[in-house]
Amino acid sequence: MPGSVIIVDRKVDVEDDSLFTCCRGSDFELEGLKMAEWLNAFSVNKGIAPQDIHIVNIQGNIGASAQIGRTRGLEQGVAKYGWDLLDQVSGEFTQAKGKEVMEAFLKKYDNINVVYCENDNEAFGAMEAIRAAGRRVGSDLAAGDIMILSFDGVSTESMDCVLKDEITCIGECNPLHGPRVEALIRILRRAGRKNSLMWKRDCMLMMILWSL
């Protein structure tokens, strides 16, 4: 496969898609949609009316495919279920910026009860800011908790936070692309085709091969 380029984890925005051979990554919009469905199921189970869900979104780096997809998923959930989306600001996928953004949100809005963080680092920062403001993280919204939702779930720290109800739900983003990329390279070699698209949906392997 001379000159083949395989893109891993993130999409690229190019006019000429012949510049790369294939993509291998996660469906970030689907992650966001699944998180929205989880939040709806949670609120229905707890008897919380849609208008009583007040969300702030700590976005990732603006323009990153993970940010675009996860933001779109949330916005579709808001449109579908009628939640109150108060604000969206980039936390740049970092703990420090996530804390800074959450501090600003808490000063601006007094009714936040759901924080949608587009990765775990932002969730850690949001948690710090909430506690520093004298508020409590958790899933008991009726008791005044602020519930944190996050994405990735690739560290023991984030998993520990779920067990302690500090992060209520994490949308997993499986980082183990290496073995699948190796399998894709082997398939491309055998197939002798130039273009391929391979995306992971809910940890299921999907391959589409076609000829130019």
SEBAKE-115590 format. One record per residue (C-alpha): x, y negated, z negated; residue number from 1; residue in one letter. Coordinates in Angstrom, 2 decimals. Each point is the difference from the previous one (the first is absolute). Example, Ala and Ser with C-alpha at 12.3 -4.5 7.8 and 13.67 -1.06 7.14 Angstrom:
<sites>
<site><X>12.30</X><Y>4.50</Y><Z>-7.80</Z><n>1</n><res>A</res></site>
<site><X>1.37</X><Y>-3.44</Y><Z>0.66</Z><n>2</n><res>S</res></site>
</sites>
This chain:
<sites>
<site><X>0.00</X><Y>0.00</Y><Z>0.00</Z><n>1</n><res>M</res></site>
<site><X>2.48</X><Y>-2.70</Y><Z>1.11</Z><n>2</n><res>P</res></site>
<site><X>-0.87</X><Y>-3.47</Y><Z>-1.24</Z><n>3</n><res>G</res></site>
<site><X>-2.94</X><Y>1.15</Y><Z>-2.10</Z><n>4</n><res>S</res></site>
<site><X>-1.14</X><Y>-2.29</Y><Z>-2.84</Z><n>5</n><res>V</res></site>
<site><X>-2.17</X><Y>1.35</Y><Z>-2.82</Z><n>6</n><res>I</res></site>
<site><X>-1.64</X><Y>-2.56</Y><Z>-2.30</Z><n>7</n><res>I</res></site>
<site><X>-0.52</X><Y>1.18</Y><Z>-3.57</Z><n>8</n><res>V</res></site>
<site><X>-2.36</X><Y>-1.38</Y><Z>-2.67</Z><n>9</n><res>D</res></site>
<site><X>-0.81</X><Y>-3.39</Y><Z>1.58</Z><n>10</n><res>R</res></site>
<site><X>-1.50</X><Y>-1.02</Y><Z>3.33</Z><n>11</n><res>K</res></site>
<site><X>1.60</X><Y>-2.54</Y><Z>2.33</Z><n>12</n><res>V</res></site>
<site><X>-1.83</X><Y>-2.61</Y><Z>2.02</Z><n>13</n><res>D</res></site>
<site><X>1.43</X><Y>0.05</Y><Z>3.53</Z><n>14</n><res>V</res></site>
<site><X>-1.54</X><Y>-0.67</Y><Z>3.39</Z><n>15</n><res>E</res></site>
<site><X>1.88</X><Y>2.87</Y><Z>1.61</Z><n>16</n><res>D</res></site>
<site><X>-0.74</X><Y>3.22</Y><Z>-1.86</Z><n>17</n><res>D</res></site>
<site><X>2.45</X><Y>1.89</Y><Z>2.20</Z><n>18</n><res>S</res></site>
<site><X>2.74</X><Y>-1.48</Y><Z>-2.21</Z><n>19</n><res>L</res></site>
<site><X>-0.67</X><Y>2.76</Y><Z>-2.53</Z><n>20</n><res>F</res></site>
<site><X>-0.73</X><Y>3.67</Y><Z>0.38</Z><n>21</n><res>T</res></site>
<site><X>-2.30</X><Y>0.60</Y><Z>-2.95</Z><n>22</n><res>C</res></site>
<site><X>-1.17</X><Y>-1.14</Y><Z>-3.44</Z><n>23</n><res>C</res></site>
<site><X>-0.20</X><Y>1.96</Y><Z>-3.22</Z><n>24</n><res>R</res></site>
<site><X>-1.65</X><Y>-1.62</Y><Z>-2.98</Z><n>25</n><res>G</res></site>
<site><X>-3.03</X><Y>-0.52</Y><Z>-2.18</Z><n>26</n><res>S</res></site>
<site><X>-3.44</X><Y>-1.33</Y><Z>0.87</Z><n>27</n><res>D</res></site>
<site><X>0.01</X><Y>-3.00</Y><Z>-2.33</Z><n>28</n><res>F</res></site>
<site><X>-3.47</X><Y>-1.19</Y><Z>0.97</Z><n>29</n><res>E</res></site>
<site><X>-1.41</X><Y>3.41</Y><Z>-0.85</Z><n>30</n><res>L</res></site>
<site><X>1.73</X><Y>-0.24</Y><Z>-3.38</Z><n>31</n><res>E</res></site>
<site><X>-1.77</X><Y>-3.30</Y><Z>-0.62</Z><n>32</n><res>G</res></site>
<site><X>-3.35</X><Y>1.37</Y><Z>1.14</Z><n>33</n><res>L</res></site>
<site><X>0.34</X><Y>2.98</Y><Z>-2.33</Z><n>34</n><res>K</res></site>
<site><X>0.84</X><Y>-2.30</Y><Z>-2.90</Z><n>35</n><res>M</res></site>
<site><X>-3.11</X><Y>-2.03</Y><Z>0.78</Z><n>36</n><res>A</res></site>
<site><X>-2.11</X><Y>3.15</Y><Z>-0.01</Z><n>37</n><res>E</res></site>
<site><X>1.52</X><Y>0.99</Y><Z>-3.33</Z><n>38</n><res>W</res></site>
<site><X>-0.80</X><Y>-3.42</Y><Z>-1.48</Z><n>39</n><res>L</res></site>
<site><X>-3.58</X><Y>0.25</Y><Z>1.24</Z><n>40</n><res>N</res></site>
<site><X>-0.42</X><Y>3.46</Y><Z>-1.53</Z><n>41</n><res>A</res></site>
<site><X>1.49</X><Y>-1.25</Y><Z>-3.28</Z><n>42</n><res>F</res></site>
<site><X>-2.27</X><Y>-3.04</Y><Z>-0.19</Z><n>43</n><res>S</res></site>
<site><X>-3.11</X><Y>2.02</Y><Z>0.85</Z><n>44</n><res>V</res></site>
<site><X>0.89</X><Y>2.60</Y><Z>-2.63</Z><n>45</n><res>N</res></site>
<site><X>0.48</X><Y>-2.73</Y><Z>-2.62</Z><n>46</n><res>K</res></site>
<site><X>-3.14</X><Y>-1.88</Y><Z>1.01</Z><n>47</n><res>G</res></site>
<site><X>1.92</X><Y>-3.12</Y><Z>1.01</Z><n>48</n><res>I</res></site>
<site><X>-1.79</X><Y>-2.18</Y><Z>2.56</Z><n>49</n><res>A</res></site>
<site><X>2.00</X><Y>-1.00</Y><Z>3.11</Z><n>50</n><res>P</res></site>
<site><X>-0.21</X><Y>-3.69</Y><Z>-0.88</Z><n>51</n><res>Q</res></site>
<site><X>1.66</X><Y>0.77</Y><Z>-3.32</Z><n>52</n><res>D</res></site>
<site><X>3.16</X><Y>1.35</Y><Z>1.65</Z><n>53</n><res>I</res></site>
<site><X>2.42</X><Y>-2.94</Y><Z>0.19</Z><n>54</n><res>H</res></site>
<site><X>3.16</X><Y>0.90</Y><Z>1.90</Z><n>55</n><res>I</res></site>
<site><X>3.34</X><Y>-1.64</Y><Z>0.63</Z><n>56</n><res>V</res></site>
<site><X>2.36</X><Y>1.53</Y><Z>2.53</Z><n>57</n><res>N</res></site>
<site><X>3.77</X><Y>-0.16</Y><Z>-0.49</Z><n>58</n><res>I</res></site>
<site><X>1.04</X><Y>0.63</Y><Z>3.58</Z><n>59</n><res>Q</res></site>
<site><X>3.27</X><Y>1.39</Y><Z>1.28</Z><n>60</n><res>G</res></site>
<site><X>2.35</X><Y>-1.80</Y><Z>2.37</Z><n>61</n><res>N</res></site>
<site><X>-2.27</X><Y>-1.76</Y><Z>2.45</Z><n>62</n><res>I</res></site>
<site><X>0.22</X><Y>1.65</Y><Z>3.40</Z><n>63</n><res>G</res></site>
<site><X>1.33</X><Y>3.33</Y><Z>-1.25</Z><n>64</n><res>A</res></site>
<site><X>-2.12</X><Y>2.88</Y><Z>1.29</Z><n>65</n><res>S</res></site>
<site><X>-0.67</X><Y>1.17</Y><Z>-3.58</Z><n>66</n><res>A</res></site>
<site><X>-1.28</X><Y>-3.47</Y><Z>-0.92</Z><n>67</n><res>Q</res></site>
<site><X>-2.14</X><Y>-0.31</Y><Z>3.12</Z><n>68</n><res>I</res></site>
<site><X>-1.61</X><Y>3.40</Y><Z>-0.42</Z><n>69</n><res>G</res></site>
<site><X>-0.61</X><Y>-0.15</Y><Z>-3.74</Z><n>70</n><res>R</res></site>
<site><X>-1.40</X><Y>-3.52</Y><Z>0.22</Z><n>71</n><res>T</res></site>
<site><X>-2.32</X><Y>1.01</Y><Z>2.83</Z><n>72</n><res>R</res></site>
<site><X>-1.21</X><Y>2.99</Y><Z>-1.98</Z><n>73</n><res>G</res></site>
<site><X>-0.87</X><Y>-2.20</Y><Z>-2.97</Z><n>74</n><res>L</res></site>
<site><X>-1.69</X><Y>-2.64</Y><Z>2.13</Z><n>75</n><res>E</res></site>
<site><X>-2.16</X><Y>2.64</Y><Z>1.67</Z><n>76</n><res>Q</res></site>
<site><X>-0.99</X><Y>1.32</Y><Z>-3.43</Z><n>77</n><res>G</res></site>
<site><X>-0.90</X><Y>-3.52</Y><Z>-1.15</Z><n>78</n><res>V</res></site>
<site><X>-2.15</X><Y>-0.53</Y><Z>3.10</Z><n>79</n><res>A</res></site>
<site><X>-1.67</X><Y>3.38</Y><Z>-0.41</Z><n>80</n><res>K</res></site>
<site><X>-0.75</X><Y>-0.11</Y><Z>-3.72</Z><n>81</n><res>Y</res></site>
<site><X>-0.31</X><Y>-3.72</Y><Z>-0.78</Z><n>82</n><res>G</res></site>
<site><X>2.75</X><Y>-0.38</Y><Z>-2.58</Z><n>83</n><res>W</res></site>
<site><X>1.39</X><Y>-3.39</Y><Z>-0.94</Z><n>84</n><res>D</res></site>
<site><X>3.47</X><Y>-0.35</Y><Z>1.55</Z><n>85</n><res>L</res></site>
<site><X>1.38</X><Y>-3.02</Y><Z>-1.83</Z><n>86</n><res>L</res></site>
<site><X>3.42</X><Y>-0.37</Y><Z>1.62</Z><n>87</n><res>D</res></site>
<site><X>2.83</X><Y>1.65</Y><Z>1.92</Z><n>88</n><res>Q</res></site>
<site><X>3.64</X><Y>-1.03</Y><Z>-0.39</Z><n>89</n><res>V</res></site>
<site><X>3.23</X><Y>1.81</Y><Z>0.92</Z><n>90</n><res>S</res></site>
<site><X>1.99</X><Y>1.53</Y><Z>-2.84</Z><n>91</n><res>G</res></site>
<site><X>2.71</X><Y>1.00</Y><Z>2.50</Z><n>92</n><res>E</res></site>
<site><X>-0.10</X><Y>3.62</Y><Z>-1.24</Z><n>93</n><res>F</res></site>
<site><X>2.12</X><Y>-0.95</Y><Z>-3.06</Z><n>94</n><res>T</res></site>
<site><X>-0.65</X><Y>0.13</Y><Z>-3.72</Z><n>95</n><res>Q</res></site>
<site><X>1.25</X><Y>-3.55</Y><Z>-0.63</Z><n>96</n><res>A</res></site>
<site><X>-2.16</X><Y>-1.56</Y><Z>2.71</Z><n>97</n><res>K</res></site>
<site><X>-2.96</X><Y>2.16</Y><Z>-0.97</Z><n>98</n><res>G</res></site>
<site><X>0.23</X><Y>-1.36</Y><Z>-3.53</Z><n>99</n><res>K</res></site>
<site><X>0.28</X><Y>-3.57</Y><Z>1.28</Z><n>100</n><res>E</res></site>
<site><X>-3.06</X><Y>0.37</Y><Z>2.25</Z><n>101</n><res>V</res></site>
<site><X>-2.04</X><Y>1.63</Y><Z>-2.77</Z><n>102</n><res>M</res></site>
<site><X>0.90</X><Y>-2.79</Y><Z>-2.42</Z><n>103</n><res>E</res></site>
<site><X>-1.34</X><Y>-2.52</Y><Z>2.51</Z><n>104</n><res>A</res></site>
<site><X>-3.17</X><Y>2.03</Y><Z>0.56</Z><n>105</n><res>F</res></site>
<site><X>-0.70</X><Y>0.15</Y><Z>-3.75</Z><n>106</n><res>L</res></site>
<site><X>0.33</X><Y>-3.76</Y><Z>-0.30</Z><n>107</n><res>K</res></site>
<site><X>-2.26</X><Y>-0.59</Y><Z>2.99</Z><n>108</n><res>K</res></site>
<site><X>-2.75</X><Y>2.58</Y><Z>-0.66</Z><n>109</n><res>Y</res></site>
<site><X>-1.53</X><Y>1.01</Y><Z>-3.32</Z><n>110</n><res>D</res></site>
<site><X>-2.14</X><Y>2.86</Y><Z>1.28</Z><n>111</n><res>N</res></site>
<site><X>2.57</X><Y>2.37</Y><Z>1.59</Z><n>112</n><res>I</res></site>
<site><X>-0.71</X><Y>3.61</Y><Z>-0.84</Z><n>113</n><res>N</res></site>
<site><X>1.67</X><Y>1.88</Y><Z>2.89</Z><n>114</n><res>V</res></site>
<site><X>3.54</X><Y>-0.50</Y><Z>1.32</Z><n>115</n><res>V</res></site>
<site><X>0.72</X><Y>1.66</Y><Z>3.34</Z><n>116</n><res>Y</res></site>
<site><X>3.78</X><Y>0.32</Y><Z>0.29</Z><n>117</n><res>C</res></site>
<site><X>1.43</X><Y>1.07</Y><Z>3.33</Z><n>118</n><res>E</res></site>
<site><X>2.84</X><Y>1.92</Y><Z>-1.67</Z><n>119</n><res>N</res></site>
<site><X>1.04</X><Y>1.24</Y><Z>-3.42</Z><n>120</n><res>D</res></site>
<site><X>2.66</X><Y>-2.63</Y><Z>-0.63</Z><n>121</n><res>N</res></site>
<site><X>-2.61</X><Y>-2.74</Y><Z>0.30</Z><n>122</n><res>E</res></site>
<site><X>-2.20</X><Y>1.97</Y><Z>-2.40</Z><n>123</n><res>A</res></site>
<site><X>2.78</X><Y>0.06</Y><Z>-2.59</Z><n>124</n><res>F</res></site>
<site><X>0.38</X><Y>-3.77</Y><Z>0.32</Z><n>125</n><res>G</res></site>
<site><X>-3.76</X><Y>-0.56</Y><Z>-0.23</Z><n>126</n><res>A</res></site>
<site><X>-0.11</X><Y>2.11</Y><Z>-3.13</Z><n>127</n><res>M</res></site>
<site><X>2.67</X><Y>-2.17</Y><Z>-1.64</Z><n>128</n><res>E</res></site>
<site><X>-1.88</X><Y>-3.20</Y><Z>0.86</Z><n>129</n><res>A</res></site>
<site><X>-3.33</X><Y>1.32</Y><Z>-1.26</Z><n>130</n><res>I</res></site>
<site><X>1.46</X><Y>1.01</Y><Z>-3.35</Z><n>131</n><res>R</res></site>
<site><X>1.93</X><Y>-3.26</Y><Z>-0.34</Z><n>132</n><res>A</res></site>
<site><X>-3.31</X><Y>-1.84</Y><Z>0.45</Z><n>133</n><res>A</res></site>
<site><X>-1.51</X><Y>1.94</Y><Z>-2.89</Z><n>134</n><res>G</res></site>
<site><X>-2.19</X><Y>2.17</Y><Z>2.22</Z><n>135</n><res>R</res></site>
<site><X>-0.19</X><Y>3.80</Y><Z>0.12</Z><n>136</n><res>R</res></site>
<site><X>0.54</X><Y>2.35</Y><Z>2.92</Z><n>137</n><res>V</res></site>
<site><X>-2.26</X><Y>3.01</Y><Z>0.36</Z><n>138</n><res>G</res></site>
<site><X>-3.18</X><Y>1.33</Y><Z>1.55</Z><n>139</n><res>S</res></site>
<site><X>-2.56</X><Y>-1.14</Y><Z>-2.61</Z><n>140</n><res>D</res></site>
<site><X>-1.23</X><Y>-3.04</Y><Z>1.89</Z><n>141</n><res>L</res></site>
<site><X>-2.99</X><Y>-0.40</Y><Z>-2.32</Z><n>142</n><res>A</res></site>
<site><X>2.41</X><Y>-0.49</Y><Z>-2.89</Z><n>143</n><res>A</res></site>
<site><X>1.98</X><Y>-2.65</Y><Z>1.87</Z><n>144</n><res>G</res></site>
<site><X>2.79</X><Y>2.12</Y><Z>1.51</Z><n>145</n><res>D</res></site>
<site><X>1.66</X><Y>-1.01</Y><Z>3.26</Z><n>146</n><res>I</res></site>
<site><X>0.29</X><Y>3.06</Y><Z>2.21</Z><n>147</n><res>M</res></site>
<site><X>3.08</X><Y>0.46</Y><Z>2.16</Z><n>148</n><res>I</res></site>
<site><X>-0.10</X><Y>1.89</Y><Z>3.30</Z><n>149</n><res>L</res></site>
<site><X>3.24</X><Y>0.76</Y><Z>1.80</Z><n>150</n><res>S</res></site>
<site><X>1.67</X><Y>1.83</Y><Z>2.86</Z><n>151</n><res>F</res></site>
<site><X>2.98</X><Y>2.32</Y><Z>0.55</Z><n>152</n><res>D</res></site>
<site><X>0.22</X><Y>2.08</Y><Z>-3.18</Z><n>153</n><res>G</res></site>
<site><X>3.53</X><Y>1.14</Y><Z>0.75</Z><n>154</n><res>V</res></site>
<site><X>1.54</X><Y>-0.51</Y><Z>-3.46</Z><n>155</n><res>S</res></site>
<site><X>-0.44</X><Y>1.67</Y><Z>-3.38</Z><n>156</n><res>T</res></site>
<site><X>-0.54</X><Y>-3.47</Y><Z>-1.47</Z><n>157</n><res>E</res></site>
<site><X>-3.10</X><Y>-0.59</Y><Z>2.11</Z><n>158</n><res>S</res></site>
<site><X>-1.34</X><Y>3.47</Y><Z>-0.79</Z><n>159</n><res>M</res></site>
<site><X>0.52</X><Y>-0.64</Y><Z>-3.72</Z><n>160</n><res>D</res></site>
<site><X>-1.99</X><Y>-3.22</Y><Z>0.36</Z><n>161</n><res>C</res></site>
<site><X>-2.92</X><Y>1.97</Y><Z>1.45</Z><n>162</n><res>V</res></site>
<site><X>0.08</X><Y>2.45</Y><Z>-2.90</Z><n>163</n><res>L</res></site>
<site><X>-0.17</X><Y>-2.96</Y><Z>-2.42</Z><n>164</n><res>K</res></site>
<site><X>-2.78</X><Y>-1.74</Y><Z>1.98</Z><n>165</n><res>D</res></site>
<site><X>2.27</X><Y>-2.95</Y><Z>0.69</Z><n>166</n><res>E</res></site>
<site><X>-0.39</X><Y>0.60</Y><Z>3.72</Z><n>167</n><res>I</res></site>
<site><X>-3.44</X><Y>1.48</Y><Z>0.53</Z><n>168</n><res>T</res></site>
<site><X>0.44</X><Y>1.30</Y><Z>3.54</Z><n>169</n><res>C</res></site>
<site><X>2.91</X><Y>0.36</Y><Z>2.44</Z><n>170</n><res>I</res></site>
<site><X>-0.36</X><Y>0.55</Y><Z>3.72</Z><n>171</n><res>G</res></site>
<site><X>2.85</X><Y>2.39</Y><Z>0.74</Z><n>172</n><res>E</res></site>
<site><X>2.42</X><Y>-0.84</Y><Z>2.79</Z><n>173</n><res>C</res></site>
<site><X>2.09</X><Y>3.10</Y><Z>0.55</Z><n>174</n><res>N</res></site>
<site><X>3.61</X><Y>-1.04</Y><Z>0.76</Z><n>175</n><res>P</res></site>
<site><X>1.20</X><Y>3.42</Y><Z>1.11</Z><n>176</n><res>L</res></site>
<site><X>0.18</X><Y>-0.76</Y><Z>3.70</Z><n>177</n><res>H</res></site>
<site><X>3.44</X><Y>1.55</Y><Z>0.61</Z><n>178</n><res>G</res></site>
<site><X>-1.04</X><Y>3.64</Y><Z>0.48</Z><n>179</n><res>P</res></site>
<site><X>-2.91</X><Y>-1.04</Y><Z>2.21</Z><n>180</n><res>R</res></site>
<site><X>2.23</X><Y>-2.21</Y><Z>2.13</Z><n>181</n><res>V</res></site>
<site><X>2.37</X><Y>2.94</Y><Z>0.43</Z><n>182</n><res>E</res></site>
<site><X>-2.94</X><Y>2.18</Y><Z>1.08</Z><n>183</n><res>A</res></site>
<site><X>-1.13</X><Y>-2.68</Y><Z>2.42</Z><n>184</n><res>L</res></site>
<site><X>3.47</X><Y>-0.22</Y><Z>1.56</Z><n>185</n><res>I</res></site>
<site><X>-0.06</X><Y>3.74</Y><Z>0.57</Z><n>186</n><res>R</res></site>
<site><X>-3.46</X><Y>-0.20</Y><Z>1.57</Z><n>187</n><res>I</res></site>
<site><X>1.06</X><Y>-2.83</Y><Z>2.30</Z><n>188</n><res>L</res></site>
<site><X>3.06</X><Y>1.93</Y><Z>1.09</Z><n>189</n><res>R</res></site>
<site><X>-2.06</X><Y>3.06</Y><Z>0.79</Z><n>190</n><res>R</res></site>
<site><X>-2.77</X><Y>-1.96</Y><Z>1.69</Z><n>191</n><res>A</res></site>
<site><X>2.27</X><Y>-2.18</Y><Z>2.09</Z><n>192</n><res>G</res></site>
<site><X>-2.48</X><Y>-2.86</Y><Z>-0.24</Z><n>193</n><res>R</res></site>
<site><X>0.88</X><Y>-3.68</Y><Z>-0.42</Z><n>194</n><res>K</res></site>
<site><X>-2.85</X><Y>-1.48</Y><Z>-2.00</Z><n>195</n><res>N</res></site>
<site><X>-1.41</X><Y>1.33</Y><Z>-3.23</Z><n>196</n><res>S</res></site>
<site><X>-2.07</X><Y>-1.33</Y><Z>-2.87</Z><n>197</n><res>L</res></site>
<site><X>0.05</X><Y>1.73</Y><Z>-3.34</Z><n>198</n><res>M</res></site>
<site><X>-1.82</X><Y>-1.45</Y><Z>-2.98</Z><n>199</n><res>W</res></site>
<site><X>-0.83</X><Y>1.43</Y><Z>-3.38</Z><n>200</n><res>K</res></site>
<site><X>-3.64</X><Y>-0.19</Y><Z>-1.13</Z><n>201</n><res>R</res></site>
<site><X>-0.59</X><Y>1.03</Y><Z>-3.58</Z><n>202</n><res>D</res></site>
<site><X>3.19</X><Y>2.06</Y><Z>-0.08</Z><n>203</n><res>C</res></site>
<site><X>-1.16</X><Y>2.00</Y><Z>3.05</Z><n>204</n><res>M</res></site>
<site><X>2.34</X><Y>0.41</Y><Z>2.96</Z><n>205</n><res>L</res></site>
<site><X>-1.34</X><Y>-1.34</Y><Z>3.29</Z><n>206</n><res>M</res></site>
<site><X>1.89</X><Y>0.01</Y><Z>3.28</Z><n>207</n><res>M</res></site>
<site><X>-1.00</X><Y>-1.38</Y><Z>3.37</Z><n>208</n><res>I</res></site>
<site><X>2.30</X><Y>0.57</Y><Z>2.95</Z><n>209</n><res>L</res></site>
<site><X>-0.49</X><Y>-1.34</Y><Z>3.46</Z><n>210</n><res>W</res></site>
<site><X>1.93</X><Y>-0.50</Y><Z>3.21</Z><n>211</n><res>S</res></site>
<site><X>0.75</X><Y>-3.32</Y><Z>1.61</Z><n>212</n><res>L</res></site>
</sites>
